[in-house]
Amino acid sequence: MRVIGIDPGNQSTGWCVLDYDHAQLPSFVDFGIIKTNVKFSYIKRLFFIHNAINNVVNIYKPLQMATEISFLNKNPRSSLSLERLRGAVLLTSAILNLEVFEYHACKIKEVIVGCGHASKDQVRYMVCKELDIENKPIKHDAYDACAIAMCHIYITRSIISSI
């Protein structure tokens, strides 16, 4: 099975594609960052993100998408902007007929690190170790997308193994 993890962000949106079966650890396929031009209107940025995710999905052909559920930010404008981005991601997944799974940040950290309040560095360390990508120069958004995809895989495997 192939899954894409998406970490929507106001500055950049991270993505990560992983393969898995129910008996093995996830295997790394690819990851990247979608950067938008801040000078564009938010509508153009949403369209750009939609197109970029559409391209990634068409290349890698995942069947499932995992993404993070947004938390309420202290800045309402920032929260609204992030929800618009999530809306573009979710609409893209619906258009592409992907099965979507959403996880809270604390659940992702708990599954990946073992602690729901883990730091970004702890998450990055575990993602690198599990996926054997220590030498790949990428930004936090892509690591976060990998953690989201890994969380989905681990939760899915645990549900299936308990049946």
DRENLUMMI-100426 format. One record per residue (C-alpha): residue number from 1; x, y, z; residue in three letters. Coordinates in Angstrom, 2 decimals. Each point is the difference from the previous one (the first is absolute). Layout:
# DRENLUMMI-100426
NUM / X / Y / Z / ALA .
...
***
This chain:
# DRENLUMMI-100426
1 / 0.00 / 0.00 / 0.00 / MET .
2 / 1.22 / 3.51 / -0.70 / ARG .
3 / -0.87 / 3.02 / 2.13 / VAL .
4 / 0.76 / 3.71 / -0.33 / ILE .
5 / 0.39 / 2.11 / 3.11 / GLY .
6 / -0.77 / 3.71 / -0.35 / ILE .
7 / 1.00 / 2.70 / 2.49 / ASP .
8 / -1.78 / 3.20 / -1.08 / PRO .
9 / 1.81 / 3.17 / 0.98 / GLY .
10 / -0.33 / 3.71 / -0.63 / ASN .
11 / 3.64 / 0.29 / -1.10 / GLN .
12 / 0.37 / -3.41 / -1.63 / SER .
13 / -1.89 / -3.27 / -0.24 / THR .
14 / 1.94 / -3.19 / 0.56 / GLY .
15 / -0.78 / -3.33 / -1.63 / TRP .
16 / 1.38 / -3.51 / 0.38 / CYS .
17 / -0.82 / -3.23 / -1.82 / VAL .
18 / 0.53 / -3.33 / 1.78 / LEU .
19 / -0.70 / -3.61 / -0.92 / ASP .
20 / -1.08 / -2.60 / 2.52 / TYR .
21 / -1.49 / -3.38 / 0.45 / ASP .
22 / -1.39 / -1.29 / 3.23 / HIS .
23 / 3.06 / -2.03 / 0.96 / ALA .
24 / 2.92 / 2.38 / -0.59 / GLN .
25 / 1.16 / 3.46 / 0.96 / LEU .
26 / -0.95 / 2.79 / -2.39 / PRO .
27 / 2.41 / 0.57 / -2.86 / SER .
28 / 0.93 / 3.44 / -1.20 / PHE .
29 / -0.95 / 0.99 / -3.56 / VAL .
30 / 0.44 / 3.78 / -0.23 / ASP .
31 / -0.76 / 3.29 / 1.69 / PHE .
32 / 0.01 / 3.69 / -0.77 / GLY .
33 / -1.16 / 3.50 / 0.75 / ILE .
34 / -2.61 / 2.06 / -1.83 / ILE .
35 / 0.96 / 3.67 / 0.33 / LYS .
36 / -2.40 / 2.65 / -1.13 / THR .
37 / 0.71 / 3.59 / -0.88 / ASN .
38 / -1.17 / 2.17 / 2.90 / VAL .
39 / -0.68 / 2.81 / -2.45 / LYS .
40 / -2.77 / -2.07 / -1.62 / PHE .
41 / -3.56 / 0.36 / 1.26 / SER .
42 / -1.04 / -2.80 / 2.33 / TYR .
43 / -2.27 / -1.36 / -2.75 / ILE .
44 / 2.95 / -0.33 / -2.39 / LYS .
45 / 2.04 / -1.63 / 2.77 / ARG .
46 / -2.79 / -2.52 / 0.69 / LEU .
47 / -0.23 / -0.80 / -3.71 / PHE .
48 / 3.78 / -0.40 / -0.17 / PHE .
49 / -0.06 / -2.45 / 2.94 / ILE .
50 / -2.88 / -1.91 / -1.57 / HIS .
51 / 1.95 / -0.35 / -3.27 / ASN .
52 / 3.23 / -0.98 / 1.74 / ALA .
53 / -1.69 / -2.72 / 2.10 / ILE .
54 / -1.87 / -1.16 / -3.09 / ASN .
55 / 3.35 / -0.38 / -1.81 / ASN .
56 / 1.60 / -1.92 / 2.87 / VAL .
57 / -2.99 / -2.34 / 0.24 / VAL .
58 / 0.02 / -0.59 / -3.76 / ASN .
59 / 3.70 / -0.90 / 0.14 / ILE .
60 / -0.04 / -2.28 / 3.08 / TYR .
61 / -3.59 / -1.33 / -0.07 / LYS .
62 / -0.73 / -0.29 / 3.73 / PRO .
63 / -3.36 / -1.44 / 1.00 / LEU .
64 / -0.19 / 1.75 / 3.36 / GLN .
65 / 0.77 / 3.47 / 1.32 / MET .
66 / 0.78 / 0.86 / 3.60 / ALA .
67 / 0.04 / 3.55 / 1.28 / THR .
68 / 0.14 / 1.90 / 3.26 / GLU .
69 / -3.09 / 1.43 / 1.65 / ILE .
70 / 0.60 / 3.68 / 0.64 / SER .
71 / 0.17 / 1.44 / 3.47 / PHE .
72 / -1.45 / 3.36 / 0.89 / LEU .
73 / 2.80 / 2.52 / -0.21 / ASN .
74 / 0.21 / 3.12 / 2.18 / LYS .
75 / -0.12 / 2.02 / -3.21 / ASN .
76 / -3.47 / -0.41 / -1.59 / PRO .
77 / 1.27 / 1.18 / -3.40 / ARG .
78 / 2.70 / -2.67 / 0.01 / SER .
79 / -2.53 / -2.67 / 1.02 / SER .
80 / -2.37 / 1.03 / -2.79 / LEU .
81 / 2.82 / -0.08 / -2.54 / SER .
82 / 1.05 / -3.48 / 1.14 / LEU .
83 / -3.58 / -1.28 / -0.23 / GLU .
84 / -0.26 / 1.33 / -3.55 / ARG .
85 / 3.14 / -1.96 / -0.87 / LEU .
86 / -1.42 / -3.13 / 1.62 / ARG .
87 / -3.17 / 0.54 / -1.99 / GLY .
88 / 2.01 / 0.07 / -3.23 / ALA .
89 / 1.82 / -3.19 / 1.04 / VAL .
90 / -3.23 / -1.79 / 0.93 / LEU .
91 / -1.77 / 1.13 / -3.17 / LEU .
92 / 2.94 / -1.26 / -2.06 / THR .
93 / -0.19 / -3.37 / 1.73 / SER .
94 / -3.75 / -0.20 / -0.73 / ALA .
95 / 0.53 / 0.89 / -3.67 / ILE .
96 / 2.70 / -2.69 / -0.25 / LEU .
97 / -2.15 / -2.54 / 1.86 / ASN .
98 / 2.54 / -0.54 / 2.79 / LEU .
99 / -1.06 / -1.44 / 3.31 / GLU .
100 / 0.79 / 2.68 / 2.62 / VAL .
101 / 1.11 / -0.44 / 3.61 / PHE .
102 / 0.53 / 2.90 / 2.42 / GLU .
103 / 2.03 / 0.02 / 3.21 / TYR .
104 / 0.59 / 2.52 / 2.78 / HIS .
105 / 3.61 / 1.15 / 0.45 / ALA .
106 / 0.21 / -1.47 / 3.51 / CYS .
107 / -1.17 / -3.40 / -1.31 / LYS .
108 / 2.62 / 0.08 / -2.75 / ILE .
109 / 2.73 / 0.81 / 2.53 / LYS .
110 / -1.26 / -2.69 / 2.37 / GLU .
111 / 0.04 / -2.65 / -2.73 / VAL .
112 / 3.40 / 1.00 / -1.44 / ILE .
113 / 1.93 / 0.99 / 3.14 / VAL .
114 / -2.06 / -1.47 / 2.83 / GLY .
115 / -0.82 / 3.41 / 1.48 / CYS .
116 / -2.81 / 2.29 / -1.14 / GLY .
117 / 2.03 / 3.10 / 0.89 / HIS .
118 / 3.22 / -0.99 / -1.79 / ALA .
119 / 2.11 / 2.70 / -1.62 / SER .
120 / 0.45 / 0.41 / -3.75 / LYS .
121 / 3.59 / -1.22 / 0.40 / ASP .
122 / -1.18 / -3.20 / 1.69 / GLN .
123 / -2.51 / -0.62 / -2.80 / VAL .
124 / 2.66 / 0.68 / -2.63 / ARG .
125 / 2.43 / -2.39 / 1.70 / TYR .
126 / -2.54 / -2.85 / 0.08 / MET .
127 / -1.11 / 0.60 / -3.60 / VAL .
128 / 3.62 / -0.08 / -1.17 / CYS .
129 / 0.73 / -3.19 / 1.94 / LYS .
130 / -3.13 / -1.86 / -1.05 / GLU .
131 / 0.20 / 0.98 / -3.68 / LEU .
132 / 3.83 / -0.03 / -0.22 / ASP .
133 / 0.14 / 3.54 / -1.42 / ILE .
134 / 2.56 / 1.60 / 2.32 / GLU .
135 / 2.06 / 1.39 / -2.88 / ASN .
136 / -2.81 / 1.66 / -1.93 / LYS .
137 / -0.04 / 3.81 / 0.29 / PRO .
138 / -3.64 / 0.97 / 0.42 / ILE .
139 / -2.08 / 2.45 / 1.99 / LYS .
140 / -2.20 / -0.66 / 3.01 / HIS .
141 / -3.21 / 0.09 / -2.05 / ASP .
142 / 1.12 / -3.05 / -1.98 / ALA .
143 / 1.07 / -1.81 / 3.18 / TYR .
144 / -3.38 / 0.83 / 1.51 / ASP .
145 / -1.72 / -1.42 / -3.11 / ALA .
146 / 2.05 / -3.19 / 0.42 / CYS .
147 / -1.03 / -0.20 / 3.66 / ALA .
148 / -3.66 / 0.40 / -1.00 / ILE .
149 / 0.28 / -2.79 / -2.59 / ALA .
150 / 1.87 / -2.22 / 2.48 / MET .
151 / -2.63 / 0.64 / 2.68 / CYS .
152 / -2.72 / -1.09 / -2.40 / HIS .
153 / 1.90 / -3.15 / -0.92 / ILE .
154 / 0.68 / -0.96 / 3.62 / TYR .
155 / -3.61 / 0.61 / 1.04 / ILE .
156 / -1.32 / -1.91 / -3.01 / THR .
157 / 2.32 / -2.93 / 0.68 / ARG .
158 / -0.99 / -0.12 / 3.67 / SER .
159 / -3.72 / 0.02 / -0.87 / ILE .
160 / 0.44 / -2.79 / -2.54 / ILE .
161 / 2.17 / -2.11 / 2.29 / SER .
162 / -2.59 / 0.24 / 2.78 / SER .
163 / -2.76 / -1.38 / -2.23 / ILE .
***
